[in-house]
Amino acid sequence: MALIALNAIISPLFRYHRYRYYLDSTSIETISGYIFVKHRIVPIERIQNVSISEGPIDRKFGVGKVTIVTGGGDIDISNISKNIADEICEMLKNKINDIVIEGRCEDGQNI
C-alpha cells in the first residue's frame, strides 16, 4: 500500500520532468514516460490532421492538448498553454500548406 502511495506522488513528478517536445522545420519530436520512455519523431509531411482539445479542468488552468494525426498513429503535445497550442497548430498548418504547394509546383500543376 505504501508503494502505491509513493508511486502516486513520485510518478507525476518524473513524468513532468521527463516530458519534452521539439518542433523544427521538418519534424515533431516528443519524449515521454516514467519507467518506459517513449521517443517519437514524426515528419511534418506525414501529418494528416491537427487538432486542439481541452476539457473543463484544462480550461480552468488555461491549458490544452494538440493532437497530431498521421497514417501511423497519433502524437500528442499535452498540457501546454492555449496560446502556444494555437501557435503550434497555425505553424503546422502553414508548413503543411507550403509542402502541398511545393509538391504541386514540382508536378507542374497550376495553383
Biopython code that builds the backbone (N, CA, C, O; Angstrom):
import numpy as np
from Bio.PDB.StructureBuilder import StructureBuilder

atoms = [
    (1, "MET", "N", (0.822, -1.195, 0.000)),
    (1, "MET", "CA", (0.000, 0.000, 0.000)),
    (1, "MET", "C", (0.865, 1.259, 0.000)),
    (1, "MET", "O", (0.556, 2.248, -0.663)),
    (2, "ALA", "N", (1.948, 1.193, 0.756)),
    (2, "ALA", "CA", (2.843, 2.346, 0.828)),
    (2, "ALA", "C", (3.518, 2.589, -0.531)),
    (2, "ALA", "O", (3.755, 3.736, -0.909)),
    (3, "LEU", "N", (3.824, 1.512, -1.260)),
    (3, "LEU", "CA", (4.440, 1.664, -2.571)),
    (3, "LEU", "C", (3.497, 2.340, -3.565)),
    (3, "LEU", "O", (3.925, 3.143, -4.394)),
    (4, "ILE", "N", (2.226, 2.011, -3.473)),
    (4, "ILE", "CA", (1.235, 2.624, -4.358)),
    (4, "ILE", "C", (1.128, 4.115, -4.062)),
    (4, "ILE", "O", (1.082, 4.931, -4.983)),
    (5, "ALA", "N", (1.089, 4.468, -2.800)),
    (5, "ALA", "CA", (1.009, 5.879, -2.409)),
    (5, "ALA", "C", (2.274, 6.629, -2.835)),
    (5, "ALA", "O", (2.196, 7.754, -3.330)),
    (6, "LEU", "N", (3.423, 6.012, -2.644)),
    (6, "LEU", "CA", (4.684, 6.632, -3.047)),
    (6, "LEU", "C", (4.734, 6.819, -4.567)),
    (6, "LEU", "O", (5.173, 7.859, -5.059)),
    (7, "ASN", "N", (4.284, 5.813, -5.294)),
    (7, "ASN", "CA", (4.241, 5.906, -6.749)),
    (7, "ASN", "C", (3.288, 7.018, -7.199)),
    (7, "ASN", "O", (3.579, 7.728, -8.162)),
    (8, "ALA", "N", (2.164, 7.172, -6.519)),
    (8, "ALA", "CA", (1.192, 8.206, -6.872)),
    (8, "ALA", "C", (1.778, 9.600, -6.684)),
    (8, "ALA", "O", (1.359, 10.538, -7.361)),
    (9, "ILE", "N", (2.724, 9.748, -5.789)),
    (9, "ILE", "CA", (3.365, 11.038, -5.549)),
    (9, "ILE", "C", (4.542, 11.248, -6.507)),
    (9, "ILE", "O", (4.703, 12.333, -7.066)),
    (10, "ILE", "N", (5.344, 10.234, -6.691)),
    (10, "ILE", "CA", (6.575, 10.361, -7.476)),
    (10, "ILE", "C", (6.319, 10.322, -8.980)),
    (10, "ILE", "O", (6.953, 11.065, -9.730)),
    (11, "SER", "N", (5.412, 9.481, -9.427)),
    (11, "SER", "CA", (5.177, 9.295, -10.866)),
    (11, "SER", "C", (4.875, 10.602, -11.599)),
    (11, "SER", "O", (5.494, 10.861, -12.631)),
    (12, "PRO", "N", (3.954, 11.435, -11.115)),
    (12, "PRO", "CA", (3.688, 12.688, -11.847)),
    (12, "PRO", "C", (4.916, 13.599, -11.933)),
    (12, "PRO", "O", (5.115, 14.281, -12.938)),
    (13, "LEU", "N", (5.728, 13.611, -10.891)),
    (13, "LEU", "CA", (6.928, 14.453, -10.915)),
    (13, "LEU", "C", (7.909, 13.986, -11.988)),
    (13, "LEU", "O", (8.434, 14.794, -12.754)),
    (14, "PHE", "N", (8.152, 12.673, -12.038)),
    (14, "PHE", "CA", (9.050, 12.143, -13.048)),
    (14, "PHE", "C", (8.485, 12.352, -14.452)),
    (14, "PHE", "O", (9.219, 12.732, -15.364)),
    (15, "ARG", "N", (7.202, 12.110, -14.630)),
    (15, "ARG", "CA", (6.587, 12.295, -15.940)),
    (15, "ARG", "C", (6.684, 13.757, -16.388)),
    (15, "ARG", "O", (6.958, 14.041, -17.554)),
    (16, "TYR", "N", (6.460, 14.667, -15.461)),
    (16, "TYR", "CA", (6.522, 16.098, -15.776)),
    (16, "TYR", "C", (7.933, 16.501, -16.205)),
    (16, "TYR", "O", (8.106, 17.205, -17.199)),
    (17, "HIS", "N", (8.925, 16.059, -15.464)),
    (17, "HIS", "CA", (10.298, 16.448, -15.769)),
    (17, "HIS", "C", (10.870, 15.729, -16.989)),
    (17, "HIS", "O", (11.804, 16.235, -17.611)),
    (18, "ARG", "N", (10.344, 14.592, -17.335)),
    (18, "ARG", "CA", (10.838, 13.855, -18.487)),
    (18, "ARG", "C", (10.155, 14.293, -19.782)),
    (18, "ARG", "O", (10.746, 14.167, -20.855)),
    (19, "TYR", "N", (8.931, 14.802, -19.706)),
    (19, "TYR", "CA", (8.157, 15.141, -20.903)),
    (19, "TYR", "C", (8.806, 16.309, -21.648)),
    (19, "TYR", "O", (9.067, 17.363, -21.069)),
    (20, "ARG", "N", (9.059, 16.104, -22.929)),
    (20, "ARG", "CA", (9.636, 17.133, -23.792)),
    (20, "ARG", "C", (9.006, 17.044, -25.180)),
    (20, "ARG", "O", (8.605, 15.969, -25.626)),
    (21, "TYR", "N", (8.927, 18.174, -25.843)),
    (21, "TYR", "CA", (8.551, 18.173, -27.242)),
    (21, "TYR", "C", (9.414, 19.196, -27.975)),
    (21, "TYR", "O", (9.781, 20.235, -27.426)),
    (22, "TYR", "N", (9.727, 18.875, -29.223)),
    (22, "TYR", "CA", (10.556, 19.723, -30.061)),
    (22, "TYR", "C", (9.906, 19.836, -31.428)),
    (22, "TYR", "O", (9.410, 18.852, -31.975)),
    (23, "LEU", "N", (9.915, 21.039, -31.972)),
    (23, "LEU", "CA", (9.388, 21.282, -33.308)),
    (23, "LEU", "C", (10.479, 21.961, -34.125)),
    (23, "LEU", "O", (11.114, 22.905, -33.652)),
    (24, "ASP", "N", (10.698, 21.491, -35.335)),
    (24, "ASP", "CA", (11.589, 22.201, -36.244)),
    (24, "ASP", "C", (10.941, 22.218, -37.625)),
    (24, "ASP", "O", (9.771, 21.863, -37.763)),
    (25, "SER", "N", (11.673, 22.618, -38.620)),
    (25, "SER", "CA", (11.078, 22.806, -39.945)),
    (25, "SER", "C", (10.728, 21.494, -40.641)),
    (25, "SER", "O", (9.999, 21.503, -41.632)),
    (26, "THR", "N", (11.236, 20.360, -40.139)),
    (26, "THR", "CA", (10.979, 19.096, -40.826)),
    (26, "THR", "C", (10.248, 18.048, -39.986)),
    (26, "THR", "O", (9.656, 17.126, -40.546)),
    (27, "SER", "N", (10.276, 18.167, -38.655)),
    (27, "SER", "CA", (9.686, 17.100, -37.833)),
    (27, "SER", "C", (9.208, 17.607, -36.475)),
    (27, "SER", "O", (9.510, 18.719, -36.043)),
    (28, "ILE", "N", (8.449, 16.731, -35.832)),
    (28, "ILE", "CA", (7.973, 16.939, -34.462)),
    (28, "ILE", "C", (8.494, 15.769, -33.649)),
    (28, "ILE", "O", (8.425, 14.620, -34.085)),
    (29, "GLU", "N", (9.013, 16.061, -32.471)),
    (29, "GLU", "CA", (9.600, 15.018, -31.635)),
    (29, "GLU", "C", (9.038, 15.147, -30.223)),
    (29, "GLU", "O", (8.998, 16.243, -29.665)),
    (30, "THR", "N", (8.605, 14.026, -29.646)),
    (30, "THR", "CA", (8.160, 14.021, -28.250)),
    (30, "THR", "C", (8.901, 12.933, -27.484)),
    (30, "THR", "O", (9.226, 11.874, -28.022)),
    (31, "ILE", "N", (9.156, 13.224, -26.214)),
    (31, "ILE", "CA", (9.759, 12.259, -25.300)),
    (31, "ILE", "C", (8.883, 12.256, -24.059)),
    (31, "ILE", "O", (8.646, 13.305, -23.459)),
    (32, "SER", "N", (8.397, 11.074, -23.669)),
    (32, "SER", "CA", (7.523, 10.977, -22.505)),
    (32, "SER", "C", (7.679, 9.618, -21.852)),
    (32, "SER", "O", (8.211, 8.682, -22.449)),
    (33, "GLY", "N", (7.216, 9.524, -20.635)),
    (33, "GLY", "CA", (7.226, 8.250, -19.938)),
    (33, "GLY", "C", (7.805, 8.356, -18.547)),
    (33, "GLY", "O", (8.378, 9.377, -18.168)),
    (34, "TYR", "N", (7.648, 7.299, -17.803)),
    (34, "TYR", "CA", (8.121, 7.233, -16.425)),
    (34, "TYR", "C", (9.104, 6.081, -16.312)),
    (34, "TYR", "O", (10.304, 6.308, -16.156)),
    (35, "ILE", "N", (8.628, 4.882, -16.385)),
    (35, "ILE", "CA", (9.511, 3.714, -16.360)),
    (35, "ILE", "C", (9.941, 3.377, -17.785)),
    (35, "ILE", "O", (11.123, 3.161, -18.052)),
    (36, "PHE", "N", (8.974, 3.333, -18.690)),
    (36, "PHE", "CA", (9.260, 3.089, -20.103)),
    (36, "PHE", "C", (9.163, 4.424, -20.834)),
    (36, "PHE", "O", (8.104, 5.050, -20.850)),
    (37, "VAL", "N", (10.247, 4.851, -21.429)),
    (37, "VAL", "CA", (10.302, 6.141, -22.107)),
    (37, "VAL", "C", (9.949, 5.952, -23.583)),
    (37, "VAL", "O", (10.504, 5.088, -24.261)),
    (38, "LYS", "N", (9.028, 6.765, -24.060)),
    (38, "LYS", "CA", (8.598, 6.712, -25.460)),
    (38, "LYS", "C", (9.159, 7.940, -26.175)),
    (38, "LYS", "O", (8.901, 9.076, -25.777)),
    (39, "HIS", "N", (9.917, 7.698, -27.218)),
    (39, "HIS", "CA", (10.533, 8.752, -28.020)),
    (39, "HIS", "C", (9.966, 8.631, -29.431)),
    (39, "HIS", "O", (10.210, 7.642, -30.124)),
    (40, "ARG", "N", (9.206, 9.647, -29.853)),
    (40, "ARG", "CA", (8.562, 9.586, -31.168)),
    (40, "ARG", "C", (8.992, 10.769, -32.021)),
    (40, "ARG", "O", (9.071, 11.897, -31.534)),
    (41, "ILE", "N", (9.265, 10.513, -33.275)),
    (41, "ILE", "CA", (9.610, 11.545, -34.242)),
    (41, "ILE", "C", (8.669, 11.390, -35.439)),
    (41, "ILE", "O", (8.560, 10.308, -36.016)),
    (42, "VAL", "N", (7.997, 12.474, -35.803)),
    (42, "VAL", "CA", (7.045, 12.453, -36.911)),
    (42, "VAL", "C", (7.458, 13.512, -37.931)),
    (42, "VAL", "O", (7.563, 14.688, -37.581)),
    (43, "PRO", "N", (7.693, 13.124, -39.183)),
    (43, "PRO", "CA", (7.971, 14.121, -40.226)),
    (43, "PRO", "C", (6.716, 14.958, -40.497)),
    (43, "PRO", "O", (5.611, 14.418, -40.549)),
    (44, "ILE", "N", (6.880, 16.238, -40.665)),
    (44, "ILE", "CA", (5.740, 17.132, -40.885)),
    (44, "ILE", "C", (4.980, 16.744, -42.149)),
    (44, "ILE", "O", (3.759, 16.895, -42.201)),
    (45, "GLU", "N", (5.673, 16.253, -43.156)),
    (45, "GLU", "CA", (4.993, 15.895, -44.402)),
    (45, "GLU", "C", (4.052, 14.706, -44.247)),
    (45, "GLU", "O", (3.244, 14.456, -45.142)),
    (46, "ARG", "N", (4.126, 13.967, -43.144)),
    (46, "ARG", "CA", (3.249, 12.814, -42.904)),
    (46, "ARG", "C", (1.983, 13.175, -42.125)),
    (46, "ARG", "O", (1.128, 12.315, -41.910)),
    (47, "ILE", "N", (1.852, 14.416, -41.706)),
    (47, "ILE", "CA", (0.708, 14.837, -40.894)),
    (47, "ILE", "C", (-0.549, 14.873, -41.745)),
    (47, "ILE", "O", (-0.543, 15.383, -42.865)),
    (48, "GLN", "N", (-1.633, 14.320, -41.196)),
    (48, "GLN", "CA", (-2.923, 14.324, -41.885)),
    (48, "GLN", "C", (-3.917, 15.275, -41.236)),
    (48, "GLN", "O", (-4.776, 15.839, -41.914)),
    (49, "ASN", "N", (-3.802, 15.455, -39.915)),
    (49, "ASN", "CA", (-4.773, 16.278, -39.201)),
    (49, "ASN", "C", (-4.130, 16.822, -37.934)),
    (49, "ASN", "O", (-3.325, 16.144, -37.296)),
    (50, "VAL", "N", (-4.492, 18.054, -37.572)),
    (50, "VAL", "CA", (-4.022, 18.673, -36.330)),
    (50, "VAL", "C", (-5.235, 19.240, -35.622)),
    (50, "VAL", "O", (-6.048, 19.934, -36.233)),
    (51, "SER", "N", (-5.363, 18.947, -34.332)),
    (51, "SER", "CA", (-6.498, 19.481, -33.572)),
    (51, "SER", "C", (-6.070, 19.847, -32.157)),
    (51, "SER", "O", (-5.081, 19.333, -31.635)),
    (52, "ILE", "N", (-6.839, 20.746, -31.551)),
    (52, "ILE", "CA", (-6.619, 21.151, -30.163)),
    (52, "ILE", "C", (-7.822, 20.692, -29.360)),
    (52, "ILE", "O", (-8.963, 20.883, -29.779)),
    (53, "SER", "N", (-7.570, 20.086, -28.206)),
    (53, "SER", "CA", (-8.674, 19.694, -27.333)),
    (53, "SER", "C", (-8.381, 20.177, -25.922)),
    (53, "SER", "O", (-7.230, 20.318, -25.508)),
    (54, "GLU", "N", (-9.466, 20.423, -25.201)),
    (54, "GLU", "CA", (-9.342, 20.837, -23.802)),
    (54, "GLU", "C", (-10.603, 20.424, -23.057)),
    (54, "GLU", "O", (-11.718, 20.571, -23.559)),
    (55, "GLY", "N", (-10.409, 19.914, -21.871)),
    (55, "GLY", "CA", (-11.531, 19.540, -21.023)),
    (55, "GLY", "C", (-11.837, 20.666, -20.050)),
    (55, "GLY", "O", (-11.195, 21.716, -20.098)),
    (56, "PRO", "N", (-12.804, 20.463, -19.171)),
    (56, "PRO", "CA", (-13.183, 21.517, -18.235)),
    (56, "PRO", "C", (-12.051, 21.899, -17.269)),
    (56, "PRO", "O", (-11.892, 23.074, -16.938)),
    (57, "ILE", "N", (-11.280, 20.928, -16.826)),
    (57, "ILE", "CA", (-10.162, 21.232, -15.920)),
    (57, "ILE", "C", (-9.060, 21.949, -16.694)),
    (57, "ILE", "O", (-8.436, 22.876, -16.178)),
    (58, "ASP", "N", (-8.824, 21.516, -17.934)),
    (58, "ASP", "CA", (-7.832, 22.188, -18.777)),
    (58, "ASP", "C", (-8.207, 23.651, -18.984)),
    (58, "ASP", "O", (-7.352, 24.533, -18.899)),
    (59, "ARG", "N", (-9.490, 23.909, -19.256)),
    (59, "ARG", "CA", (-9.952, 25.288, -19.458)),
    (59, "ARG", "C", (-9.738, 26.133, -18.218)),
    (59, "ARG", "O", (-9.380, 27.307, -18.311)),
    (60, "LYS", "N", (-9.959, 25.531, -17.054)),
    (60, "LYS", "CA", (-9.779, 26.269, -15.790)),
    (60, "LYS", "C", (-8.336, 26.723, -15.631)),
    (60, "LYS", "O", (-8.080, 27.816, -15.124)),
    (61, "PHE", "N", (-7.392, 25.892, -16.059)),
    (61, "PHE", "CA", (-5.977, 26.229, -15.913)),
    (61, "PHE", "C", (-5.374, 26.825, -17.189)),
    (61, "PHE", "O", (-4.185, 27.143, -17.211)),
    (62, "GLY", "N", (-6.165, 26.981, -18.240)),
    (62, "GLY", "CA", (-5.696, 27.610, -19.469)),
    (62, "GLY", "C", (-4.725, 26.768, -20.274)),
    (62, "GLY", "O", (-3.838, 27.305, -20.937)),
    (63, "VAL", "N", (-4.886, 25.444, -20.220)),
    (63, "VAL", "CA", (-4.003, 24.551, -20.977)),
    (63, "VAL", "C", (-4.834, 23.710, -21.946)),
    (63, "VAL", "O", (-6.059, 23.647, -21.845)),
    (64, "GLY", "N", (-4.150, 23.079, -22.869)),
    (64, "GLY", "CA", (-4.813, 22.228, -23.836)),
    (64, "GLY", "C", (-3.876, 21.152, -24.337)),
    (64, "GLY", "O", (-2.746, 21.017, -23.868)),
    (65, "LYS", "N", (-4.364, 20.389, -25.297)),
    (65, "LYS", "CA", (-3.587, 19.301, -25.876)),
    (65, "LYS", "C", (-3.702, 19.394, -27.398)),
    (65, "LYS", "O", (-4.802, 19.478, -27.943)),
    (66, "VAL", "N", (-2.561, 19.379, -28.068)),
    (66, "VAL", "CA", (-2.526, 19.350, -29.526)),
    (66, "VAL", "C", (-2.377, 17.891, -29.938)),
    (66, "VAL", "O", (-1.431, 17.219, -29.526)),
    (67, "THR", "N", (-3.306, 17.403, -30.745)),
    (67, "THR", "CA", (-3.247, 16.036, -31.265)),
    (67, "THR", "C", (-2.907, 16.103, -32.740)),
    (67, "THR", "O", (-3.583, 16.770, -33.522)),
    (68, "ILE", "N", (-1.845, 15.397, -33.105)),
    (68, "ILE", "CA", (-1.361, 15.367, -34.476)),
    (68, "ILE", "C", (-1.586, 13.948, -34.992)),
    (68, "ILE", "O", (-1.043, 12.988, -34.446)),
    (69, "VAL", "N", (-2.381, 13.825, -36.034)),
    (69, "VAL", "CA", (-2.739, 12.519, -36.583)),
    (69, "VAL", "C", (-1.906, 12.268, -37.838)),
    (69, "VAL", "O", (-1.813, 13.115, -38.727)),
    (70, "THR", "N", (-1.303, 11.075, -37.884)),
    (70, "THR", "CA", (-0.554, 10.644, -39.064)),
    (70, "THR", "C", (-1.100, 9.289, -39.497)),
    (70, "THR", "O", (-1.968, 8.722, -38.834)),
    (71, "GLY", "N", (-0.595, 8.781, -40.594)),
    (71, "GLY", "CA", (-1.006, 7.454, -41.053)),
    (71, "GLY", "C", (-0.586, 6.366, -40.086)),
    (71, "GLY", "O", (-1.218, 5.311, -40.034)),
    (72, "GLY", "N", (0.462, 6.598, -39.321)),
    (72, "GLY", "CA", (0.980, 5.603, -38.389)),
    (72, "GLY", "C", (0.431, 5.717, -36.988)),
    (72, "GLY", "O", (0.757, 4.880, -36.147)),
    (73, "GLY", "N", (-0.382, 6.708, -36.696)),
    (73, "GLY", "CA", (-0.943, 6.877, -35.362)),
    (73, "GLY", "C", (-0.990, 8.338, -34.960)),
    (73, "GLY", "O", (-0.773, 9.235, -35.774)),
    (74, "ASP", "N", (-1.275, 8.552, -33.698)),
    (74, "ASP", "CA", (-1.410, 9.907, -33.164)),
    (74, "ASP", "C", (-0.208, 10.252, -32.302)),
    (74, "ASP", "O", (0.433, 9.377, -31.721)),
    (75, "ILE", "N", (0.085, 11.543, -32.230)),
    (75, "ILE", "CA", (1.099, 12.047, -31.317)),
    (75, "ILE", "C", (0.478, 13.247, -30.606)),
    (75, "ILE", "O", (-0.136, 14.101, -31.246)),
    (76, "ASP", "N", (0.633, 13.313, -29.304)),
    (76, "ASP", "CA", (0.034, 14.378, -28.508)),
    (76, "ASP", "C", (1.105, 15.259, -27.893)),
    (76, "ASP", "O", (2.145, 14.784, -27.437)),
    (77, "ILE", "N", (0.823, 16.555, -27.891)),
    (77, "ILE", "CA", (1.622, 17.514, -27.127)),
    (77, "ILE", "C", (0.673, 18.024, -26.051)),
    (77, "ILE", "O", (-0.222, 18.822, -26.331)),
    (78, "SER", "N", (0.871, 17.558, -24.817)),
    (78, "SER", "CA", (-0.102, 17.774, -23.750)),
    (78, "SER", "C", (0.303, 18.885, -22.782)),
    (78, "SER", "O", (1.473, 19.247, -22.659)),
    (79, "ASN", "N", (-0.710, 19.404, -22.109)),
    (79, "ASN", "CA", (-0.544, 20.355, -21.010)),
    (79, "ASN", "C", (0.289, 21.573, -21.387)),
    (79, "ASN", "O", (1.208, 21.961, -20.666)),
    (80, "ILE", "N", (-0.047, 22.166, -22.521)),
    (80, "ILE", "CA", (0.608, 23.404, -22.920)),
    (80, "ILE", "C", (-0.427, 24.520, -22.918)),
    (80, "ILE", "O", (-1.623, 24.261, -23.046)),
    (81, "SER", "N", (0.027, 25.752, -22.774)),
    (81, "SER", "CA", (-0.915, 26.868, -22.704)),
    (81, "SER", "C", (-1.704, 26.966, -24.012)),
    (81, "SER", "O", (-1.221, 26.575, -25.075)),
    (82, "LYS", "N", (-2.894, 27.484, -23.916)),
    (82, "LYS", "CA", (-3.793, 27.596, -25.070)),
    (82, "LYS", "C", (-3.145, 28.424, -26.174)),
    (82, "LYS", "O", (-3.280, 28.095, -27.353)),
    (83, "ASN", "N", (-2.445, 29.493, -25.807)),
    (83, "ASN", "CA", (-1.793, 30.343, -26.810)),
    (83, "ASN", "C", (-0.721, 29.582, -27.575)),
    (83, "ASN", "O", (-0.634, 29.699, -28.797)),
    (84, "ILE", "N", (0.096, 28.804, -26.872)),
    (84, "ILE", "CA", (1.142, 28.026, -27.525)),
    (84, "ILE", "C", (0.518, 26.945, -28.405)),
    (84, "ILE", "O", (1.010, 26.679, -29.501)),
    (85, "ALA", "N", (-0.570, 26.316, -27.928)),
    (85, "ALA", "CA", (-1.261, 25.303, -28.742)),
    (85, "ALA", "C", (-1.770, 25.918, -30.041)),
    (85, "ALA", "O", (-1.655, 25.309, -31.104)),
    (86, "ASP", "N", (-2.333, 27.124, -29.960)),
    (86, "ASP", "CA", (-2.801, 27.806, -31.169)),
    (86, "ASP", "C", (-1.639, 28.117, -32.114)),
    (86, "ASP", "O", (-1.764, 27.961, -33.328)),
    (87, "GLU", "N", (-0.503, 28.561, -31.550)),
    (87, "GLU", "CA", (0.676, 28.865, -32.373)),
    (87, "GLU", "C", (1.208, 27.609, -33.063)),
    (87, "GLU", "O", (1.577, 27.649, -34.236)),
    (88, "ILE", "N", (1.247, 26.501, -32.334)),
    (88, "ILE", "CA", (1.722, 25.244, -32.923)),
    (88, "ILE", "C", (0.814, 24.820, -34.070)),
    (88, "ILE", "O", (1.303, 24.439, -35.134)),
    (89, "CYS", "N", (-0.493, 24.878, -33.871)),
    (89, "CYS", "CA", (-1.441, 24.490, -34.932)),
    (89, "CYS", "C", (-1.294, 25.388, -36.148)),
    (89, "CYS", "O", (-1.302, 24.904, -37.280)),
    (90, "GLU", "N", (-1.162, 26.682, -35.930)),
    (90, "GLU", "CA", (-1.012, 27.617, -37.041)),
    (90, "GLU", "C", (0.292, 27.365, -37.799)),
    (90, "GLU", "O", (0.312, 27.380, -39.030)),
    (91, "MET", "N", (1.383, 27.131, -37.058)),
    (91, "MET", "CA", (2.671, 26.864, -37.678)),
    (91, "MET", "C", (2.618, 25.586, -38.515)),
    (91, "MET", "O", (3.105, 25.557, -39.645)),
    (92, "LEU", "N", (2.021, 24.526, -37.951)),
    (92, "LEU", "CA", (1.928, 23.263, -38.683)),
    (92, "LEU", "C", (1.047, 23.402, -39.915)),
    (92, "LEU", "O", (1.351, 22.846, -40.970)),
    (93, "LYS", "N", (-0.040, 24.143, -39.779)),
    (93, "LYS", "CA", (-0.917, 24.363, -40.925)),
    (93, "LYS", "C", (-0.160, 25.063, -42.052)),
    (93, "LYS", "O", (-0.274, 24.673, -43.214)),
    (94, "ASN", "N", (0.611, 26.096, -41.712)),
    (94, "ASN", "CA", (1.376, 26.819, -42.723)),
    (94, "ASN", "C", (2.438, 25.927, -43.373)),
    (94, "ASN", "O", (2.628, 25.977, -44.588)),
    (95, "LYS", "N", (3.129, 25.114, -42.571)),
    (95, "LYS", "CA", (4.159, 24.231, -43.110)),
    (95, "LYS", "C", (3.544, 23.172, -44.031)),
    (95, "LYS", "O", (4.101, 22.871, -45.087)),
    (96, "ILE", "N", (2.403, 22.611, -43.636)),
    (96, "ILE", "CA", (1.732, 21.610, -44.463)),
    (96, "ILE", "C", (1.272, 22.241, -45.775)),
    (96, "ILE", "O", (1.419, 21.640, -46.839)),
    (97, "ASN", "N", (0.718, 23.447, -45.702)),
    (97, "ASN", "CA", (0.295, 24.134, -46.931)),
    (97, "ASN", "C", (1.482, 24.393, -47.846)),
    (97, "ASN", "O", (1.372, 24.230, -49.061)),
    (98, "ASP", "N", (2.620, 24.797, -47.278)),
    (98, "ASP", "CA", (3.826, 25.024, -48.083)),
    (98, "ASP", "C", (4.284, 23.738, -48.764)),
    (98, "ASP", "O", (4.680, 23.757, -49.930)),
    (99, "ILE", "N", (4.229, 22.616, -48.035)),
    (99, "ILE", "CA", (4.633, 21.327, -48.613)),
    (99, "ILE", "C", (3.702, 20.942, -49.758)),
    (99, "ILE", "O", (4.164, 20.455, -50.790)),
    (100, "VAL", "N", (2.401, 21.154, -49.590)),
    (100, "VAL", "CA", (1.434, 20.816, -50.641)),
    (100, "VAL", "C", (1.662, 21.690, -51.867)),
    (100, "VAL", "O", (1.664, 21.189, -52.991)),
    (101, "ILE", "N", (1.856, 22.995, -51.662)),
    (101, "ILE", "CA", (2.085, 23.904, -52.786)),
    (101, "ILE", "C", (3.380, 23.544, -53.508)),
    (101, "ILE", "O", (3.433, 23.533, -54.738)),
    (102, "GLU", "N", (4.421, 23.250, -52.732)),
    (102, "GLU", "CA", (5.702, 22.870, -53.329)),
    (102, "GLU", "C", (5.562, 21.583, -54.150)),
    (102, "GLU", "O", (6.136, 21.478, -55.233)),
    (103, "GLY", "N", (4.804, 20.607, -53.642)),
    (103, "GLY", "CA", (4.572, 19.364, -54.370)),
    (103, "GLY", "C", (3.807, 19.575, -55.653)),
    (103, "GLY", "O", (4.089, 18.929, -56.662)),
    (104, "ARG", "N", (2.834, 20.479, -55.623)),
    (104, "ARG", "CA", (2.065, 20.772, -56.847)),
    (104, "ARG", "C", (2.936, 21.472, -57.883)),
    (104, "ARG", "O", (2.820, 21.196, -59.077)),
    (105, "CYS", "N", (3.805, 22.374, -57.437)),
    (105, "CYS", "CA", (4.687, 23.070, -58.371)),
    (105, "CYS", "C", (5.665, 22.092, -59.020)),
    (105, "CYS", "O", (5.968, 22.214, -60.207)),
    (106, "GLU", "N", (6.156, 21.133, -58.254)),
    (106, "GLU", "CA", (7.077, 20.134, -58.806)),
    (106, "GLU", "C", (6.383, 19.247, -59.816)),
    (106, "GLU", "O", (7.011, 18.790, -60.771)),
    (107, "ASP", "N", (5.085, 18.992, -59.619)),
    (107, "ASP", "CA", (4.322, 18.148, -60.547)),
    (107, "ASP", "C", (3.874, 18.925, -61.789)),
    (107, "ASP", "O", (3.354, 18.340, -62.739)),
    (108, "GLY", "N", (4.079, 20.235, -61.774)),
    (108, "GLY", "CA", (3.699, 21.063, -62.912)),
    (108, "GLY", "C", (2.254, 21.491, -62.918)),
    (108, "GLY", "O", (1.761, 21.968, -63.941)),
    (109, "GLN", "N", (1.555, 21.336, -61.801)),
    (109, "GLN", "CA", (0.167, 21.739, -61.726)),
    (109, "GLN", "C", (0.085, 23.243, -61.435)),
    (109, "GLN", "O", (0.935, 23.797, -60.737)),
    (110, "ASN", "N", (-0.934, 23.883, -61.973)),
    (110, "ASN", "CA", (-1.180, 25.288, -61.663)),
    (110, "ASN", "C", (-1.867, 25.407, -60.322)),
    (110, "ASN", "O", (-2.667, 24.553, -59.939)),
    (111, "ILE", "N", (-1.551, 26.462, -59.622)),
    (111, "ILE", "CA", (-2.153, 26.673, -58.299)),
    (111, "ILE", "C", (-3.187, 27.756, -58.382)),
    (111, "ILE", "O", (-3.814, 28.089, -57.376)),
]
sb = StructureBuilder()
sb.init_structure("model")
sb.init_model(0)
sb.init_chain("A")
sb.init_seg("    ")
for serial, (resi, resn, name, xyz) in enumerate(atoms, 1):
    if name == "N":
        sb.init_residue(resn, " ", resi, " ")
    sb.init_atom(name, np.array(xyz, "f"), 0.0, 1.0, " ", f" {name:<3s}", serial, name[0])
structure = sb.get_structure()
